[in-house]
Amino acid sequence: MRFCLFLLLAGTLDAVLTHFGVTLGIVEEANPLMKLVIEKNWSYFYLIKISLPLLLVGLFLFHPVKKKMKLLLVASCFIYFSVLVYHLVWMVLYLNA
């Protein structure tokens, strides 16, 4: 469950930092699907970034976590952690410029 909560927190933080970076022109959204969503409306972007991890939390509340599922969950957390490190790097570079 803590991995699901990390994904929720990481997804929310990723959405806020992406919004900050894109609106200031510091970065561009790398995911082409999310880029289309951003072009439609930032609200949809936030809805997707927050509701998918919430759905995952709900699923894990009602179904036991199997070994393969936990492995995928840990891998997802590692990827999201890498994305947050990337955000940290461009923020530090932007603030030092």
C-alpha positions in Angstrom: 0.0 0.0 0.0 2.9 2.4 0.7 4.0 2.0 -2.9 0.6 3.1 -4.1 0.6 6.1 -1.8 4.1 7.0 -3.1 2.8 6.8 -6.6 -0.1 9.1 -5.6 2.3 11.6 -4.0 4.8 11.3 -6.9 2.1 11.7 -9.5 0.7 14.9 -7.8 4.2 16.3 -7.4 5.1 15.5 -11.0 1.9 17.2 -12.2 2.6 20.4 -10.2 6.3 20.5 -11.2 5.5 19.8 -14.9 2.8 22.6 -14.9 5.4 25.0 -13.4 8.1 24.0 -15.9 5.9 24.0 -19.0 4.1 27.3 -18.2 7.5 29.0 -17.6 8.9 27.6 -20.8 11.7 25.7 -18.9 10.7 22.2 -20.1 8.4 20.5 -22.5 6.2 17.6 -21.7 8.0 14.5 -23.1 5.0 12.2 -23.1 3.1 12.9 -26.4 -0.2 11.7 -25.0 0.1 14.0 -21.9 1.2 16.8 -24.2 -2.1 16.5 -26.0 -4.0 16.5 -22.7 -2.2 19.6 -21.6 -3.0 21.3 -24.9 -6.7 20.6 -24.2 -6.8 21.6 -20.5 -4.5 21.5 -17.5 -7.5 20.3 -15.4 -7.6 17.0 -17.5 -3.8 16.6 -17.0 -4.2 16.9 -13.2 -7.3 14.6 -13.2 -5.3 11.9 -15.0 -2.2 12.3 -12.9 -4.1 12.1 -9.7 -7.0 9.7 -10.5 -4.9 6.8 -11.9 -2.8 6.4 -8.7 -6.1 6.7 -6.7 -7.6 4.0 -8.8 -4.6 1.8 -8.0 -4.9 2.5 -4.3 -8.6 1.4 -4.5 -7.7 -1.7 -6.4 -5.1 -2.7 -3.8 -7.5 -2.1 -1.0 -9.9 -4.8 -2.4 -7.4 -7.2 -3.9 -4.3 -8.8 -2.3 -1.0 -7.8 -3.8 0.6 -10.7 -5.7 4.3 -11.1 -6.1 4.4 -10.0 -9.8 2.1 -7.1 -9.1 4.4 -5.9 -6.3 7.4 -6.1 -8.6 5.6 -3.9 -11.2 4.5 -1.5 -8.4 8.1 -1.2 -7.2 9.4 -0.7 -10.8 6.8 2.0 -11.3 7.9 3.7 -8.1 11.5 3.6 -9.2 10.6 5.2 -12.6 8.5 7.9 -10.9 11.4 8.5 -8.5 13.7 9.0 -11.5 11.2 11.5 -13.0 11.2 13.4 -9.8 15.0 13.5 -9.8 14.9 14.8 -13.4 12.5 17.6 -12.1 14.9 18.4 -9.4 17.8 18.7 -11.8 16.0 21.2 -14.2 14.7 23.2 -11.2 18.2 23.6 -9.8 19.6 24.5 -13.2 16.8 27.0 -13.7 17.2 28.6 -10.3 21.0 28.9 -10.7 20.7 30.5 -14.2 
